[in-house]
Amino acid sequence: MSPSGRPDAAAVEAAHTLEAMKRMREVEEEILARAPENDIGPSLERIRAVMELAGDPQRQYPVVHLTGTNGKTSTSRMVDTILTETGLTTGRFTSPHLHDIRERISIGGKPVSRERFVAAYEEVLPLVELVDARSLESGGRRLNFFEVLVAVAFAAFADAPVDVAVIEVGLGGSWDATNVADGQVAVITPIDLDHTHLLGDDVRSIAEEKSGIIKADAIAVVGPQENDAVEVLATRAEEVGARLVVEGTDYGVTAREVAIGGQQVSLRGLAAEYPDLFLPLHGEHQAANLATAVAAAEAFLGGGTQPLDEELLRSAVGRMTSPGRLEVVRRSPTVLVDAAHNPHGARSLVAAMGEAFAFTRLVGLVGIVADKDAVGILEVLEPALDHLVVTRSSSPRALSPTRLGELATELYGEGRVTVVDSLPDALETAVTLAEQDGLGGGVVATGSVITAAEVRMLLGTTDV
């Protein structure tokens, strides 16, 4: 209280912040009460109805739309960083989040404020409720968690307003709720087997679903792919009249060298060569993601015919981050977190670790969601690990440590596997095992986004 008896500015601000936090918690609980994002139906009817009632906010700005099995979020962040560096106000929608639901909706490279998130939610809520009621009356279902977040994001971007939105699909492509937007640029990062119960059990089937984001007159930027996937994507581009540019043919990495804190990368873009860029991220896959992001930026800014300003690009690349992706969150011993949750992601992780780190002893700390290919992930990790600690995250979908331990023991042998039910205790065990032979040991925590996120949080890292 100030001498005048009136609340001082600090007290007013504190009260305002507490109120905003309370309302944000209420909103998040309301959204989480809906069906989860992996509980989907092959229809855009509900989200399209909400968008039409809202005046189609997703058509008020151009869109760069991204899909793929791995690398979507990293590539989205890279595209966002490059476009922001040019002076554009960007909106970015990605999923899942590591710590805070607001991470999914960023403006200008930063998660939206609680106030902006709540305002956008309250703007679309009456429309969502109307569509929910109509759907239930006709024997349908309410919008799920992800569909509501898509509506919130598109509304927030229109209200900002943004100059361009970088939109990552949640799952698949054709039937993903984000596909009510039409991307001027469609980006397809590497396609591999994941969510096979929903998308198909081979690369061709999954590529067909993901190809749905390629729209008429768009430029489709295709990252490293198997031939089957490229054939499917090329067919889709021809059908809708889109231009296809493919990594290795139209653009790509021309040189790469490991450097302290990252790597030195030279690229061939769609319109120019970009030599000696320092990327503060590890792994060949991140260099490939960067090449795809640069091609996407060229496609958006100049139709793929105008070079990017090299100094601008150098500045953007130098400040790129990818939280939860081969990220160092502790030293002595080194603890890495990585969100790899399928065999393809695990292969990239193993290759990048072998290239960037030289551990005398490496301990894996692994928690995997029950509907993922646990055996496939464990098989890929096995040659890289001296010991494995299996545990579980807080996710209700997590595979039990007992079952994961049984699978691991069959692959690694009993002497190389330790089962610890509690993630905090498992982290302590893994660190102790890494330090067992003195200096030079390390821990890699992986298996799911949630496992990576919770280890980050346990070690005091929450920045994104």
C-alpha positions as CSV (number, residue, x, y, z in Angstrom):
1,M,0.0,0.0,0.0
2,S,1.3,3.4,-0.9
3,P,1.5,6.3,1.6
4,S,-1.7,7.7,0.1
5,G,-3.5,4.6,1.1
6,R,-3.9,3.5,-2.5
7,P,-2.5,0.2,-3.8
8,D,0.9,0.7,-5.3
9,A,1.7,-0.2,-8.9
10,A,3.6,-3.4,-7.9
11,A,0.7,-4.7,-5.8
12,V,-1.7,-4.0,-8.6
13,E,0.5,-5.7,-11.1
14,A,0.9,-8.7,-8.8
15,A,-2.9,-9.0,-8.4
16,H,-3.3,-8.8,-12.1
17,T,-0.7,-11.5,-12.7
18,L,-2.4,-13.8,-10.2
19,E,-5.8,-13.3,-11.8
20,A,-4.3,-14.0,-15.2
21,M,-2.7,-17.2,-13.9
22,K,-5.9,-18.4,-12.3
23,R,-8.0,-17.8,-15.4
24,M,-5.3,-19.5,-17.6
25,R,-5.4,-22.6,-15.3
26,E,-9.2,-22.6,-15.7
27,V,-9.0,-22.4,-19.5
28,E,-6.4,-25.1,-19.7
29,E,-8.5,-27.4,-17.5
30,E,-11.5,-26.8,-19.8
31,I,-9.5,-27.7,-22.9
32,L,-7.9,-30.7,-21.2
33,A,-11.3,-32.0,-20.3
34,R,-12.0,-32.7,-24.0
35,A,-10.9,-35.8,-25.9
36,P,-7.1,-36.0,-26.2
37,E,-5.4,-34.9,-29.4
38,N,-4.7,-38.5,-30.5
39,D,-8.4,-39.3,-30.3
40,I,-9.4,-38.1,-33.8
41,G,-12.0,-38.8,-36.5
42,P,-11.2,-38.4,-40.2
43,S,-13.2,-35.2,-40.6
44,L,-12.6,-31.5,-40.9
45,E,-16.3,-30.8,-40.5
46,R,-16.2,-29.5,-36.9
47,I,-13.1,-27.3,-37.1
48,R,-14.2,-26.0,-40.5
49,A,-17.6,-25.0,-39.0
50,V,-15.9,-23.1,-36.2
51,M,-13.6,-21.3,-38.6
52,E,-16.5,-20.3,-40.8
53,L,-18.5,-18.9,-37.9
54,A,-15.3,-17.0,-36.9
55,G,-14.9,-15.5,-40.3
56,D,-12.2,-17.8,-41.4
57,P,-9.3,-16.2,-39.5
58,Q,-6.8,-18.7,-41.0
59,R,-7.3,-16.9,-44.4
60,Q,-6.3,-13.5,-43.1
61,Y,-2.6,-14.2,-43.4
62,P,-0.3,-16.4,-45.6
63,V,0.7,-19.8,-44.2
64,V,3.7,-22.1,-44.3
65,H,2.3,-25.5,-43.5
66,L,4.5,-28.3,-42.3
67,T,4.0,-32.1,-41.9
68,G,6.3,-35.2,-41.6
69,T,7.1,-37.9,-39.1
70,N,10.3,-36.3,-37.6
71,G,11.8,-32.9,-37.6
72,K,8.6,-30.9,-37.9
73,T,9.0,-28.8,-34.8
74,S,12.7,-28.1,-35.3
75,T,12.1,-27.1,-38.9
76,S,9.1,-25.0,-37.9
77,R,11.2,-23.1,-35.4
78,M,13.9,-22.6,-38.1
79,V,11.5,-21.2,-40.6
80,D,10.0,-19.0,-38.0
81,T,13.4,-17.6,-37.0
82,I,14.4,-16.9,-40.5
83,L,11.2,-15.1,-41.3
84,T,11.3,-13.1,-38.0
85,E,14.8,-12.0,-38.9
86,T,13.5,-10.4,-42.1
87,G,11.3,-8.2,-40.0
88,L,8.0,-10.1,-40.4
89,T,5.7,-10.7,-37.5
90,T,5.3,-14.4,-37.4
91,G,2.8,-16.7,-35.7
92,R,3.9,-20.3,-35.1
93,F,1.7,-23.2,-34.1
94,T,3.6,-26.4,-33.0
95,S,2.9,-29.5,-30.9
96,P,3.2,-31.0,-28.4
97,H,4.5,-28.6,-25.8
98,L,7.2,-29.3,-23.3
99,H,6.1,-27.4,-20.2
100,D,3.3,-24.9,-20.9
101,I,0.4,-25.2,-23.3
102,R,1.1,-21.6,-24.5
103,E,4.3,-22.8,-26.1
104,R,2.2,-24.2,-28.9
105,I,1.1,-20.7,-30.0
106,S,3.9,-18.3,-30.5
107,I,3.9,-14.8,-31.9
108,G,7.2,-13.1,-32.9
109,G,9.1,-16.2,-31.7
110,K,7.7,-16.1,-28.2
111,P,4.8,-18.0,-26.5
112,V,1.7,-15.9,-26.4
113,S,0.9,-14.2,-23.1
114,R,-1.8,-15.7,-20.8
115,E,-4.0,-12.7,-21.5
116,R,-3.7,-13.2,-25.3
117,F,-4.3,-16.9,-25.0
118,V,-7.4,-16.4,-22.8
119,A,-8.8,-13.7,-25.0
120,A,-8.5,-15.9,-28.1
121,Y,-10.1,-18.8,-26.3
122,E,-13.0,-16.7,-25.1
123,E,-13.4,-15.4,-28.6
124,V,-13.9,-18.8,-30.1
125,L,-15.5,-20.6,-27.2
126,P,-19.2,-19.7,-28.0
127,L,-18.6,-20.8,-31.6
128,V,-17.0,-24.1,-30.4
129,E,-19.9,-24.7,-28.1
130,L,-22.4,-24.1,-30.9
131,V,-20.6,-26.5,-33.2
132,D,-20.4,-29.0,-30.3
133,A,-24.1,-28.9,-29.8
134,R,-24.9,-29.3,-33.5
135,S,-22.5,-32.2,-33.7
136,L,-23.9,-34.0,-30.7
137,E,-27.5,-33.5,-31.9
138,S,-26.6,-35.3,-35.2
139,G,-24.8,-38.2,-33.3
140,G,-21.3,-36.8,-33.7
141,R,-18.8,-35.7,-31.1
142,R,-17.4,-32.5,-29.6
143,L,-14.2,-30.9,-30.8
144,N,-11.2,-32.5,-29.2
145,F,-8.3,-30.9,-27.4
146,F,-6.3,-30.3,-30.5
147,E,-9.1,-28.9,-32.6
148,V,-9.9,-26.3,-29.9
149,L,-6.2,-25.3,-29.8
150,V,-6.1,-24.9,-33.6
151,A,-9.1,-22.6,-33.4
152,V,-7.4,-20.6,-30.6
153,A,-4.2,-20.3,-32.5
154,F,-5.8,-19.1,-35.8
155,A,-7.9,-16.5,-33.9
156,A,-4.8,-15.3,-31.9
157,F,-2.8,-14.9,-35.1
158,A,-5.6,-12.9,-36.8
159,D,-6.0,-10.7,-33.8
160,A,-2.3,-9.9,-33.5
161,P,-2.2,-9.6,-36.5
162,V,0.7,-11.7,-38.0
163,D,2.3,-11.3,-41.4
164,V,2.7,-15.0,-41.8
165,A,1.8,-18.2,-39.8
166,V,4.1,-21.2,-39.6
167,I,1.7,-24.1,-38.9
168,E,2.8,-27.6,-37.9
169,V,0.2,-30.4,-38.2
170,G,-0.6,-32.4,-35.2
171,L,-1.1,-35.8,-36.8
172,G,-1.0,-36.7,-40.5
173,G,-2.1,-34.1,-42.9
174,S,-5.4,-34.5,-44.9
175,W,-7.6,-34.9,-41.8
176,D,-5.5,-32.8,-39.4
177,A,-7.4,-29.9,-38.0
178,T,-4.7,-27.4,-39.2
179,N,-5.6,-28.4,-42.8
180,V,-8.5,-25.9,-42.9
181,A,-5.6,-23.5,-43.8
182,D,-4.1,-23.5,-47.3
183,G,-0.4,-23.1,-47.2
184,Q,1.3,-21.1,-49.9
185,V,4.3,-23.3,-49.0
186,A,3.9,-26.9,-47.9
187,V,6.9,-28.5,-46.1
188,I,7.2,-32.3,-45.8
189,T,10.0,-33.3,-43.4
190,P,11.2,-37.0,-43.4
191,I,8.3,-39.5,-43.4
192,D,8.7,-42.8,-41.5
193,L,6.5,-45.3,-39.6
194,D,4.7,-43.7,-36.6
195,H,1.0,-43.6,-35.6
196,T,0.5,-46.6,-37.9
197,H,-2.8,-47.5,-36.3
198,L,-4.1,-44.2,-37.6
199,L,-2.1,-43.3,-40.7
200,G,-1.2,-46.7,-42.3
201,D,1.4,-49.3,-41.8
202,D,3.8,-48.4,-44.6
203,V,5.6,-45.3,-45.8
204,R,3.5,-44.9,-48.9
205,S,0.2,-44.9,-47.0
206,I,1.5,-42.4,-44.5
207,A,2.8,-40.2,-47.3
208,E,-0.6,-40.2,-48.9
209,E,-2.2,-38.9,-45.7
210,K,0.5,-36.3,-45.2
211,S,0.4,-35.2,-48.9
212,G,-3.0,-33.6,-48.2
213,I,-1.4,-30.4,-47.0
214,I,-0.1,-29.7,-50.6
215,K,-2.6,-27.3,-52.1
216,A,-3.2,-25.8,-55.6
217,D,-0.5,-23.4,-56.7
218,A,1.6,-24.0,-53.6
219,I,5.3,-24.7,-53.5
220,A,5.9,-28.1,-51.8
221,V,9.3,-28.4,-50.2
222,V,10.2,-32.0,-49.7
223,G,12.9,-33.0,-47.2
224,P,14.9,-36.2,-47.2
225,Q,12.5,-39.1,-48.1
226,E,12.3,-42.7,-49.3
227,N,11.5,-43.0,-53.0
228,D,8.0,-44.3,-52.2
229,A,7.2,-41.1,-50.3
230,V,8.6,-38.9,-53.0
231,E,6.5,-40.7,-55.6
232,V,3.3,-40.1,-53.6
233,L,4.1,-36.4,-52.9
234,A,5.0,-35.8,-56.6
235,T,1.7,-37.4,-57.7
236,R,-0.2,-35.1,-55.3
237,A,1.6,-32.0,-56.5
238,E,0.8,-32.8,-60.1
239,E,-2.9,-33.4,-59.3
240,V,-3.3,-30.1,-57.6
241,G,-1.0,-28.0,-59.7
242,A,1.7,-27.4,-57.1
243,R,5.4,-27.0,-57.7
244,L,7.6,-29.7,-56.0
245,V,11.2,-29.1,-54.9
246,V,13.1,-32.0,-53.4
247,E,16.1,-32.2,-51.1
248,G,19.1,-33.6,-53.0
249,T,17.8,-32.5,-56.3
250,D,16.7,-28.9,-55.9
251,Y,18.4,-27.9,-52.7
252,G,20.4,-29.5,-49.9
253,V,23.5,-29.6,-47.6
254,T,26.7,-29.3,-49.6
255,A,29.2,-29.4,-46.7
256,R,29.1,-30.0,-43.0
257,E,31.7,-30.1,-40.2
258,V,31.3,-30.7,-36.5
259,A,32.1,-27.6,-34.5
260,I,32.2,-26.7,-30.8
261,G,28.6,-26.2,-29.7
262,G,27.1,-27.3,-33.0
263,Q,28.2,-27.6,-36.7
264,Q,29.4,-25.5,-39.6
265,V,27.0,-26.0,-42.6
266,S,27.0,-25.0,-46.2
267,L,23.8,-25.1,-48.2
268,R,22.5,-25.0,-51.7
269,G,19.2,-23.2,-51.6
270,L,16.6,-22.9,-54.3
271,A,18.0,-19.5,-55.4
272,A,21.6,-19.3,-54.0
273,E,24.5,-20.9,-52.2
274,Y,24.9,-20.2,-48.5
275,P,28.3,-21.2,-47.2
276,D,29.7,-21.6,-43.7
277,L,26.7,-21.1,-41.5
278,F,27.2,-21.9,-37.9
279,L,24.2,-23.9,-36.6
280,P,24.2,-24.3,-32.8
281,L,22.5,-27.7,-33.0
282,H,23.9,-31.2,-33.3
283,G,23.4,-33.9,-35.9
284,E,23.2,-34.4,-39.6
285,H,19.4,-34.4,-39.3
286,Q,19.4,-30.8,-38.0
287,A,21.6,-29.7,-40.9
288,A,19.0,-31.3,-43.2
289,N,16.2,-29.6,-41.3
290,L,18.0,-26.3,-41.8
291,A,18.3,-26.9,-45.6
292,T,14.6,-27.5,-45.8
293,A,13.8,-24.5,-43.7
294,V,16.0,-22.2,-45.9
295,A,14.3,-23.6,-49.0
296,A,10.9,-23.0,-47.4
297,A,11.8,-19.4,-46.5
298,E,13.1,-18.8,-50.1
299,A,9.9,-20.3,-51.4
300,F,7.7,-18.0,-49.2
301,L,9.7,-14.8,-49.6
302,G,10.5,-14.9,-53.3
303,G,8.9,-17.9,-54.9
304,G,12.2,-19.7,-54.7
305,T,13.8,-17.4,-57.2
306,Q,15.3,-14.7,-54.9
307,P,18.3,-15.4,-52.6
308,L,18.0,-14.6,-48.9
309,D,20.3,-11.9,-47.5
310,E,23.3,-13.9,-46.4
311,E,24.1,-11.9,-43.4
312,L,20.5,-11.9,-42.3
313,L,20.5,-15.7,-42.7
314,R,23.8,-16.1,-40.9
315,S,22.3,-14.1,-37.9
316,A,19.1,-16.2,-37.9
317,V,20.9,-19.5,-38.0
318,G,23.3,-18.5,-35.3
319,R,20.4,-18.0,-32.8
320,M,18.4,-21.1,-33.7
321,T,17.3,-23.4,-30.8
322,S,15.4,-26.7,-30.6
323,P,14.5,-27.4,-27.0
324,G,14.3,-31.0,-26.1
325,R,16.2,-32.1,-29.2
326,L,19.6,-33.4,-28.3
327,E,19.8,-30.6,-25.7
328,V,22.4,-30.4,-23.0
329,V,20.6,-29.7,-19.7
330,R,23.4,-30.4,-17.2
331,R,27.2,-30.7,-17.1
332,S,29.3,-33.0,-14.9
333,P,28.0,-35.4,-15.8
334,T,26.5,-34.3,-19.1
335,V,22.8,-35.0,-19.3
336,L,21.1,-34.8,-22.7
337,V,17.4,-34.8,-23.4
338,D,15.9,-35.8,-26.7
339,A,12.3,-36.2,-27.7
340,A,12.9,-39.2,-30.0
341,H,9.7,-41.3,-29.8
342,N,10.1,-43.7,-32.8
343,P,12.9,-45.7,-34.3
344,H,13.6,-43.1,-37.0
345,G,14.1,-40.4,-34.4
346,A,16.2,-42.7,-32.3
347,R,18.5,-43.4,-35.3
348,S,19.0,-39.7,-35.7
349,L,19.8,-39.3,-32.0
350,V,22.3,-42.1,-32.0
351,A,24.1,-40.8,-35.0
352,A,24.2,-37.3,-33.7
353,M,25.5,-38.4,-30.2
354,G,28.3,-40.4,-31.8
355,E,29.4,-37.5,-33.9
356,A,29.1,-34.7,-31.3
357,F,30.0,-36.3,-28.0
358,A,32.7,-38.7,-26.7
359,F,31.4,-40.3,-23.5
360,T,33.5,-42.9,-21.7
361,R,30.2,-44.3,-20.4
362,L,26.7,-43.5,-21.7
363,V,23.6,-44.4,-19.7
364,G,20.2,-44.2,-21.3
365,L,17.2,-43.0,-19.3
366,V,14.1,-44.2,-21.2
367,G,10.4,-43.8,-20.8
368,I,8.1,-44.7,-23.7
369,V,4.4,-44.2,-24.4
370,A,2.5,-47.5,-24.7
371,D,1.3,-47.1,-28.3
372,K,4.8,-46.5,-29.6
373,D,7.3,-49.1,-31.0
374,A,9.2,-49.6,-27.8
375,V,11.2,-52.6,-29.1
376,G,12.2,-50.7,-32.2
377,I,13.4,-47.7,-30.1
378,L,15.3,-49.9,-27.7
379,E,17.0,-51.9,-30.5
380,V,18.3,-48.7,-32.1
381,L,19.6,-47.3,-28.8
382,E,21.3,-50.6,-27.7
383,P,24.7,-50.2,-29.5
384,A,25.1,-46.7,-28.1
385,L,24.4,-47.4,-24.4
386,D,26.5,-49.0,-21.7
387,H,23.5,-49.2,-19.4
388,L,19.8,-48.6,-19.6
389,V,17.5,-47.2,-16.8
390,V,13.9,-47.7,-17.7
391,T,11.2,-45.6,-16.1
392,R,8.0,-43.8,-16.9
393,S,6.8,-40.2,-17.3
394,S,3.7,-38.8,-15.7
395,S,1.7,-39.5,-18.9
396,P,-1.3,-41.9,-18.3
397,R,-0.3,-43.4,-21.6
398,A,3.2,-44.4,-20.5
399,L,4.3,-48.0,-20.7
400,S,4.8,-49.4,-17.3
401,P,8.5,-49.7,-16.2
402,T,8.0,-53.3,-15.4
403,R,6.9,-54.1,-19.0
404,L,9.5,-51.8,-20.5
405,G,12.1,-53.5,-18.4
406,E,11.1,-56.9,-19.6
407,L,11.4,-55.8,-23.2
408,A,14.8,-54.2,-22.5
409,T,16.2,-57.2,-20.7
410,E,15.5,-59.4,-23.7
411,L,17.5,-57.1,-25.9
412,Y,20.3,-55.8,-23.5
413,G,20.6,-58.7,-21.0
414,E,19.8,-58.5,-17.4
415,G,23.1,-56.9,-16.2
416,R,22.6,-53.8,-18.4
417,V,19.1,-52.9,-17.4
418,T,17.8,-51.2,-14.2
419,V,14.1,-50.6,-13.6
420,V,13.1,-47.6,-11.5
421,D,9.4,-46.6,-11.2
422,S,9.8,-43.0,-10.3
423,L,11.4,-40.6,-12.9
424,P,13.2,-38.4,-10.3
425,D,14.7,-41.5,-8.7
426,A,15.5,-42.9,-12.2
427,L,17.4,-39.7,-13.1
428,E,19.4,-39.9,-9.9
429,T,20.2,-43.6,-10.6
430,A,21.2,-42.8,-14.2
431,V,23.5,-40.0,-13.1
432,T,25.1,-42.2,-10.5
433,L,25.7,-45.0,-13.0
434,A,27.2,-42.4,-15.5
435,E,29.7,-41.3,-12.8
436,Q,30.6,-44.8,-11.9
437,D,33.9,-44.9,-13.7
438,G,35.0,-41.3,-13.0
439,L,34.9,-38.4,-15.5
440,G,33.5,-38.5,-19.0
441,G,30.2,-40.3,-18.4
442,G,26.9,-39.0,-19.7
443,V,23.1,-39.6,-19.6
444,V,20.7,-39.4,-22.4
445,A,17.0,-39.1,-21.5
446,T,14.7,-40.0,-24.3
447,G,11.8,-42.2,-25.5
448,S,9.0,-39.5,-25.5
449,V,8.5,-35.8,-25.5
450,I,7.1,-36.0,-22.0
451,T,10.1,-37.9,-20.7
452,A,12.4,-35.2,-22.2
453,A,10.3,-32.4,-20.8
454,E,10.1,-33.8,-17.3
455,V,13.9,-34.4,-17.1
456,R,14.4,-30.8,-18.3
457,M,12.1,-29.6,-15.6
458,L,13.8,-31.7,-12.9
459,L,17.1,-30.2,-13.8
460,G,15.7,-26.6,-13.7
461,T,15.4,-26.0,-17.5
462,T,12.1,-24.6,-18.6
463,D,13.0,-22.1,-21.2
464,V,11.7,-22.7,-24.7
